């Protein structure tokens, strides 16, 4: 069965990610569109640089065409936020993106978007899975690609300029032009290079690009912008005395940053910087939304300006839904995804990057200076993160212990409350917290702890590690 996680459907290429399964998913979604009377507008589909991504887009398009649904295929590898923008802007009922985001190179997958360019929520993905269960594999039809193209049931488009113009209009390009900033860009062999290079060159930045070639193995590394994968970017920033180093994941919906001192900025730090900038320097008013495993430093910044921070389960669909409900300025997660009010209803690493460059230009301060300013005003908090691989037996044991029996280890700090909104999260009276939860996109158990002192966070993670019988 094709199963959706928090980031869409992802499988190992040649195992679960096969032509047959891709076409079954396309047929199921076409059946759903017919049942809902939403076939007239058609569907838009994009793809990233992974192995078989372009072919998968075409295989899906051939099925929609055979079902009489026009498939608008973006005919060059593109960022996921471009597809989300296009679905939103042109009022498509559904969209698809062939990508496994930041997963290892042996994976590929498909993200499904609904009206407004939103990630399909649990109700939608559950319904799609139900339609998948009804599909008879032998009944799946496909139309020859060239025939569908000639008949207009497949249309090739490339709306990159429309998407970029929207970002450029939302960013203070004049201020950036006036500063002559040095920027290093690392697409991690993914799809962001064309988009960000266009924006940054238009803003007259001095740009250096690394890891921009098409490599389906992502240089042998994980296409995730984290501290371990950004050593080259870090060195290049320091060697060139750049103002900022920017990296994006494989499909450019997540961002990683190296600051002017060569320090890797955790995605939590990026969220804090942007929210602080939008409120203090741009004068925006409104709350912020984070998921349950993201820094409470956002709560501190919100409180500093008389605003509110809302907490939701992991999965960007929860963030975008809450943002719309409370008219939040910004929403994001500790894995590097964020969006800003007035833009798309999902993650966009390209827009986030442009906004960070604007922040440096408008404030006239280095990233390190701005973060120091935040800590002076709001205090500091420290996070420890640990990931653990598991087999099914271990997963069931840990899940039964934490969620089923609701057991906790002996903890040295006074507990305020415990939440089971998503995993098991303990809130301490000293303002700290710890959560244990299973990833929805990778076979990992994750433990996050944030405390007033770094040693306290490490201590609590160690206690959980021993309690659950884990090894890093």
N, C-alpha and C positions, 0 to 999 in steps of 0.2 A: 504493500500500500504506500501511496505517496502521502507523507505526513508533513505538515507545516509546523515550524518552530517560531520563535519570536522574530526571526529575520527571514521568513519565507521558507521555501523548500530547498534543502541542500543535501546532496548525496555525492558519493565517490563516483568519479567518471568511469563509465563502463560497468559499474555495479548497479547502483540505483539510478544514476543519471544516464539514461539511455534514450535513443530515439523513440522507442516504443512508449516509454513513460512520459516523455515530453509531449508526445502527440495525444496520449490519453488525457493529460492535464489540459491541453488546449481544447480537446473535444468536450471535456467536462465543463470548462468555463464557457464554451460556446453554447452548451445545453442550458447552463444557468442564465446566460444572457437572453436566450430565446424565451425561457420561462418567465423572465422578468420584463420582457418586451423592450430590451435595451440593445437591439442589434443594429438599429439604423445608423448610429454615429460611428460604429466600428470599434476597433481596439488599436492602441498604439503599443509597439514592442521595440525595445532597445537591447543592446548587448554590450558586454565589456570585452577585455582583451584575453580572457581565459580560453583555454583549449576547448574547441567545439561551441563557443558562445555564438558566433555568427551563424553557424550551421543550425544550432538549436533554435535561434530566432526564426530562421527560414522554415524549419520543420513545423514549428508552431503556426507560422503564417499560412502554410499550405493547408493545414487542417481548418483554420478559420475560413479560408477562401472556399474550401470544399463545402462548408456549412453555410455559404452565402453571406458571411460577415467580412466586411472590408478590413484588412489588416494593414495599418500604416507602419511600415518598418523603417526604423532609423538606420540609414545605410552606411554609417561609420560607427566604430566603437565610441561609446558616449558615457558620460557620467550618469549614475542613477538619478541625481536630482534634476537633470534635464528631462528625463521621462516624466518624473513627478510634476514638474512645472508644466509640461506640455499637456498632460492629462487634466490638470487644474485649469489652465488657461483656455483650452479648447473644449472643455466640458465633456470629456470622454467618460463613459460610465466605468470603464476598466482600462488598465494598462499593465504591461508585463515588462520585467527587466531580467535578462539572462545574466546572472552573476552569483557568485558565492561570497561576495563582499571581501572580508579579510581572512576567510578560511584558507588552509593550505592549498597548493596548486593542484592536488589530486581531486579536489572538490569542484563541482559547479552546481548551479541551482537556478531557481526562478523566484523573483519577488512579484507579488501581485498587488496592484494599486486599485483603489476604488475611487468613486466620484470625489472630486476635490483634490486628487493626487495624494490621497492618504494611504498609508500601509493598511492592507486588509486586516481587520481586527479578528478576534477569535471566532466571532459569530460567522463572519464571512468565510474564513478559512475552514471552519467546520462544515459549512454548507458546501464549499468546493469539494472537500473530502467526501461528502455524501454523494455528490454528483459523480466523483471519480469512481466510487464503489458501484455505481449503476452502469458504468461504461463497459460494453462488451468489446474487448480488444479487437475482435475480428470485424467489428462494424465501423472502426475508425477509418474515415476516408481522408484522402489528401488530393489536392489539385496540383498538377505540374506547375512549378514555380513560374516559368516563362509564360505559360498559358494564363495563369492568374494575373501576372503583371500586365499582359496585353489586354486582359479583360477588365482591368481596374479593380479586381478584388484584392490584389496586393499593390500597394503604392509605396514607393521608396521616397523618404523625406530626410532632411537633415536640418532641423530647426535650431542649430547651435546659436546663431546670431541673435535670434529672438530671446533666448535664455540669457545670453551674456549681456545684451542690452538692458534687460531687466535688472541685473545685478549692478551694472555700471551706473544706471540711473539712481540706484539706492545708496551709492557710496560717494563720499566727498572726493571726487577725483581731482578737483582743483587743489585741495590741500595736499594730496599725495604728490601731485606733480611739482608742487613748490618745494618739496623736501629732498628730492633726489635720493630716495632710499635704496639701500642695497638689500636684495632679497635672494635667498637660495631656495630653489624648489626641488623637491624630491617626490615625484609621482609614484615611486616604488614600482616602476614598470607598469603602472596602471593607466587610467584614462584621463587624468586631470591636466596633463601638460598643455594641450592646445587651449583649453579654457583659461587656465590661470596665466599662461604666458601672454595670451591676448589681453586680458585685463591689466596685468602688471606692465606690459609694454605700453599700453594706452595711457597708463598713469605715469609713464616716463621713469619707471623704476629701473635700476641697474640689476639685471637678472642673470643668475647662474642656474643652470638646470643639470641635475644628475639623474641617472637611472631612468632615462626617458625612452629607451628603445622598447620595441615590442618583444617581450620575453614571457612566454606562457608559464615558465617555471619561477618567475619573479626573482631571478638571480639566486635561486636556491634558498630563499628566505620567505618567511611569512609576510604577505602583503598587508601588514598591520602597522600603523605608525606608532610604535611603542619605543621605549628606551633601548631595547635590545636591537631593533632593526635600524635605528637612526644614528649609528656611530659615524658613518660616512658623512651624513648631513651635519652632524655636530662638528666634525673636523673642518668641513668646508666653510661653515659659518665663522669659525674662529680664524681660519687661514685668510679668509677674504674680508674679515672685520665687518660682516654683514649685520644689518639691523635685526633680521629675523630669518629663521629657516622654517620652511613650511613643507609638510609632507601630508599625503592623503593615502587612504587605503585603496584597494584594487578597483573599486567602483566610485571612489571620490565622494562618498557620503560621510566619511569620517576624516578627522584632521589630527595631525600631530605637529608640535611646534618646538623648535630650539630657540631660546632667547639670545639676546646680544652677548651674554656671558658664556654661551655654550651649554647652558643648563637645559635639560629636557623638561618641558612643561607638561605635567600630567594633564590629561583632559579635564580633570577637576579644576586645575588652575586656569585653564582656558575659559571655562564656563564662568568662573569667578571674575576674571579680568573683563570679559565682555559684558557681563551684567553690571558690574561696577561702572564701566565706561558708558554704557547706554543710559544709566540713571544719573550719574554724577556729571559727566561731560556733555552728554547730548540732551539731558533734561527730560528723558522719557519717564513716564510713571506707570507702574504696574507690577504685578507679582512675577515670580519666577517658578518654574516647574522642574523638578528633578525626579529621577527614579529612586527606588528604595536603597540602592547600593552606591549612590553618588554623594559627594561631600556635603556635609552640613555647614561648610563655610558659606554656601549660598544662603543659608538661613541667617547667618550672622550679617551678611551684607544687606539682605532684605530688611532685617530688623534695624540696621543702621540708618536706612532711608525711609523707615516707616512703612515698609511693604511686607508682603507675606510670601513664604516659600511653601509650595505644595508638593507633597510626596505621592508618587504613583508606583505601580508595579513595573518591573523591567519589561521593555518592549516599547519602541518609539511610538507606536499607535496610541499608547496610554498617555504619553507626553503631549502629542499633538492634540488629542481629544481634550485633555485638561486645559491646555493653552487656549483653545477655542472657547471653552466653558467659562474661564475666568479672565480672558483677554490679557494673558501673560505676555511680558516683554520677550522672554527667552525661555527655552526649555532644552534640557540636555541630559546626557548620561555619561558615566565615568569611562565608557568605552570609546569616547571620542565623537559621538554624534550630537549635533545641536541644530536648532533652528531659531529664527528670530521673527517676531511679530511683523506681519505684512509681507512675508516672503512665502515660501511653499510650506505645505503641511507635513514636512518630513525633514530628515537630516540633509544638510548640504555643506560639505567641507569646502567647496569653492567659495560660496558666499561668506562663510565664516573666515576664511583666509583673507578675503578682500577687506572684511570689517576689521580684522586685526591690524592690517597694514594701515588702514584709515586711522585706527586708534593711535598708532605711533606718530602719524603725521599731525593729527589734530591736537593731541596733548603735548607734543614736542618733547616727550619723555621716552626713555627706553622701556622695554617690557619689564626688565628687572626693577626699574625705579617705580613703575606703576604698581607692581605686586608688593613691593616694600611699603608703598603708601597704603595699600589695602590692609596689610598686617598691622600697621601702626594704628589705623582707625578701628579695625574690627577684631584684632587679636589673631592668633594662629591656631591651627589644628593639624594633626599629623595622621596620615593613613598608611596602613600596612595591608598589602594584597597578597594572597596566596592562592595558587591554582593546583588542583590535584586531579590526576587521571583516575579512572575507576572502571571496574567491570560491573556487569549487571547485578551480580550478587552483592558487591560492596555498595552499589547505589541503593538497592532495596533496603539493606541494613541501615545505612545512614539516614535515608528518607524516613524509615520507620522510627528511628530514634528521635530525630529532630522534629519531624512533622507529625508522625502518627502518635508517638508517645509524648511528644512535646517535652523531652528531657533536655536539661542544660547541664554543662559542667559546673563545678564549684568555681565561682568567679570572685576575684578579690575586690570588686567595686560594687557599690550599692545599685541595685536594679530599679529603674523607674517603671518600665513596662516591657512587654514582649509582644511583637506583632508577627502574625503568620500570613500577612497580605501576599508575600512572595518569598518563600523560604522561611527561615527562622531568624528574626531580627530582635536583638536585645538593645534597649535604650538605657544608658546609665544616667544616674542623677548628676554626674559631673559633666554632662553634655556629650560624652562619648557614646559609641555604639559598635556593635559587631553583628554581622549577618553571615549565615551559611546558606547557600542556594546552588542549585544545579543550573548550569548554563543552558539556554534554549537554542544555542547555535553550535556549540561544540561539546564533546564528551568530557566535560570538566565539572568538578565541584569547586566553587569559589567561596573563599572566606575573605571578607573585607572588615577591617576594624579601623575606626578613627577615634583618636583620643587626644587629650590636651598635651601629651608628651609622646615622642616616638617610641621610647622604651616600653611605655604602657601598652601601646598598640601591638608591638611585637610580643609582649608577654601574653596578652589575651589570645592572639593567634596561636601561640604555642600551646596554650591550655586547650584550645579547641582541637588542635592537631593531635594531642595526646588522647583527649576524650574520644575522638572519632577513630583513633587508630590509623592515622594518615602519615604518609611520608611525602615530602615535597618532591 
